[in-house]
Amino acid sequence: MPSFLARAKRFPIMTRTNIPQGMGRLIGAYVLTAILAAGTCAAARQPGRFAGDPNRVVVLTFDAVTSHATSVGAAGHKIDRRALVTRHNIVLDKPDPLTPLSVGNGEFAFTADITGLQTFPEYHAKGMALGTQSQWGWHSIANPGGYSLSDVLEVYNVGGRRVPYASDGGSPKGYSPAATWLRANPHRLHLGEIGLKLARRDGSIASVDDMKKTTQTLDLWTGLVSSDFELDGCPVSVRTACHPERDILAVRVESALFERRRLSVSLRFPYGSVDWGNAADWSSPDSHTTGPRIDRNNAVFERILDSDRYYVAVACSEVGRIRAGSRHRYEISPAEGGLLEAVFAFQPGPISEPLPDFGTVRTAAANRWREFWNTGGAVDFSHCTDPRAAELERRVVLSQYLTAIQCAGSAPPQETGLVRNSWYGKFHLEMHWWHAVHFALWNRLGLLERSLPWYQSILPAARATARMQGYQGVRWPKMTSPSGRESPSSVGVFLIWQQPHPIYYAELCYRANRDRRTLEKYREIVFETARFMASYPSWDEPQRRYVLGPAIIPAQESYGRDRARNLNPTFELAYWYWGLQTAQKWRERLGLERVDEWDRVAQNLARPNIREGVYTGIETPPYTINRDHPSMVAAFGLVPATPLIDPETMKRTYDHILESWDWAATWGWDYPMLAMTAARLGEPEKAVAALFIESQKNRYLANGHNYQSARLPLYLPGNGGLLTAVAMMAAGWDGCPDEPAPGFPKDGKWNVRSEGLQRLP
């Protein structure tokens, strides 16, 4: 047995969460499931943030909901959805800087510490920061230099042409002032910190160490975070929920400490930060303004940061009182009694719509989450006897929750979602595949489609980039913001593997709907992408072939220093072929003729390089560097079978990677990528083992997040990739063996039950 497989056999033990020690056979409570599903019908009549297509009102009858919720699994058994989900409710019994919990709706999320609010941000600054973020909340500092991409262009020789890239000549010590500003702006905002102000008996401010008898539960079935603790022997109870349709946080706090004037709810606002991983600047109070309009238990705050603004409204229960504290800080407490309910609404424009109360938000959230779990796909591992099955199920369930609240918005998500910033809050389009493809496979296509109109909105910018470089069609950016403007980089601007992604998304939509409406909806994105892909390769006359590069960096970014001479990365070649051929299928489905140029380029693409019987990372020296992403395997995993890839050569390549790779240098999505390739190769044992490779970056915390490093304590491409791989292994892929769970071993230990999943292409 390869050492890789032996290491992966070990089952990682998690702490501070409610993972069952043994998962016995469950007695299905289908009557209860049906009753709960019926309660979702009223909510299902409204379009939802993570319930499906936001542009379509769906009416579900009782029969429709319960039928979907209890459809027959792969082994002929119905899955008890509520039991499946709730056995992975997150239960924490002490503070941990790496395990805050979030509530959200895909467009907006709030991340809380052990108190249920953002009471101890300094404690979490050394772990996983606490943020209040949205898809719309962005800020730019002044640009006195008038910097634009034209200030950071460098020219590269590509097939005899001079092609400009925004790679920034800069200084050997770092980026130029122009590139530094363009990379950091716009940046995503921390919209406001909502926490508890707690005082000890002597009046001093309490610390996280003063919290005693702490217990916190995230009820996945209802989306409610329940937090309870004691301070100086006095209980405090906090309930936290997020509205499913509006960017509203609802809070209920109960404690006798209110009456003792030792407790209040604090709301404070920061300035925007240009730090790589920090969304809040608390040191610049003069750089922004907060305009309050307070009327006893209601308030509206107009926030102005340079040329950007947004609004925050607060509505409390009748006894609540809102008072100004220190600058940009406000306190809320009940005028009498020990109970306070409050809702906080965040919006880019003035807020005129009445705010719901806490109970309304809590009920709406519960209804929507029941709908979410009762529809879409499900995979039940409780009948498996392999010791890794329980942990895999935990990761899968929690990843569904996390990606629904972090990755299902109107634009692609940043790699750290709406918890905290990374890369200034910008999103990376090559990562969008890992964030969101799983939504289609888990029969939640609407959550993928919510972000696809964004590609349509940036067509002019993407077309301008292609034109500037002498290409046709549209060249999609790598690191960007809602505007679609590329960010300067010595690496990112040379990546190309994000280019076929929109064709892949469109194809998933068509496979789900099989209608002309879908073809018409995405035809421009598909065809403009294909036009660029056909014009990008250079003709290599001596070898009579089209080549990818130079001025290219593959998905395995380790070859960045050789970007001016890199050629033909294995994964990108296969993906290029598949993308062009799929675009041709779209033309045929629409009754259009094939484009000869697209066929000519695809059929004459260079073939992936083989050395010593295995595929190399690229065709040119150093050929393969055994660190970072082993992206060669994606050519027969992420990418379906193509004439460019020989399965037997890929098997040898896969085994070579298992024995030689530097796993500490990999990333969270590499493990599901390996699993997908192993499944296509007919190696299900290796597929499961890949999901459990022992590596820091394959660690899943008690809150479900995929940990990478202190710099990246959460990494949602890992969660999304896991869901994609598991769906593929459970439901199959085009051309897979005709058997249940074709990607799982047939050793009697993996009795996997699934329902409602879609096959991968």
Buried (B, 14 or more C-beta within 10 A) or exposed (E): EEEBBEBBBEBEEBEBBBBEEEBEEBEBEBEEBBEBBBBBBEBBEBBBBBBBBBEEEBEBEBEBBBEBBBEEBBEEBBBBBBBBBBBBBBBBBBBBBBBBBBBBBBBBBBBBBBBBBBBBBEBBEEBBBBBBBBBBBBBBBEEEEEBBBEBBBBEBEBBEEEBBBBBBEBEEEEBBEBBBBBBBBBBBBBBBBBBBBBBEEEEEEBEBEBBEEBEBBBBBBBBBBBBBBBBBEBBBBBBBBBBBBBBBBBBBBBBEBBEEEBBBBBBBBBBBBBEBBBBBBBEEBEBBBBEBEBEEBBBBBBBEBBEBBBBBBBBBBEBBBBEEEEEBBBBBBBEEEBBBBBBBBBBBEEBEEEBBBBEBBBBBBBBBBBBBBBBBBBBBBBBBEBEBBBBBBBBBBBBBBBBBBBBBBBBBBBBBBBBBBBBBBBBBBBBBBBBBBBBBBBBBBBBBBBBBBBBEEBBEBBBBBBEBBBBBBBBBBBBBBBEBBBBBBBBBBBBBBBBBBBBBBBBBBBBBEEEEEBBEBBBEBBBBBBBBBBBBBBEBEEEEBBBBBBBBBBBBBBBBEBBBBBBBBBBBBBBBBBBBBBBBBBBEBEEEEEBEBBBEBBEBBBBBBBEEEBBBBBBBEEBBBBBBBBBBBBBBBBBBBBEBBBEEBBBBBBBBBBEEBEBEBBBBBBBBBBBBBBBBBBBBBBBBBBBBBBBEBBBBBBBBBBBBEEEBBBBBBBBBBBBBBBBBBBBBBEEBEEEBBBBBBEEEBBBBBBBBBBBBB
